[in-house]
């Protein structure tokens, strides 16, 4: 491989942009949503607006959603654990085995 081909190979591989990172996006959304929540809550208390209070509470549910998303993203970055995988598979098998007797056709016939 020539030097120019080698350079083209490495130029075609782009590093992941910061705005393509889901953790960064959710953190940014969390920051803006917390800011909006605080502003809506302050102005709703100053103006005694029930609509703004309801909107602030709606923003609070969005904050909870973004926190859960960040936690989920941090879990997906972990390496899989073989013990937990087998535990998950065994639990699924137990659930499927528990469903099988209930799906017996003869139990529906009187």
Secondary structure, 3 states (H helix, E strand, C coil): CCHHHHHHHHHHCCCCCHHHCHHHHHHHHHHHHHHHHHHHHHHHHHHCCHHHHHHHHHHHHHHHHHHHHHHHHHHHCCCCCHHHHHHHHHHHHHHHHHHHHHHCHHHHCC
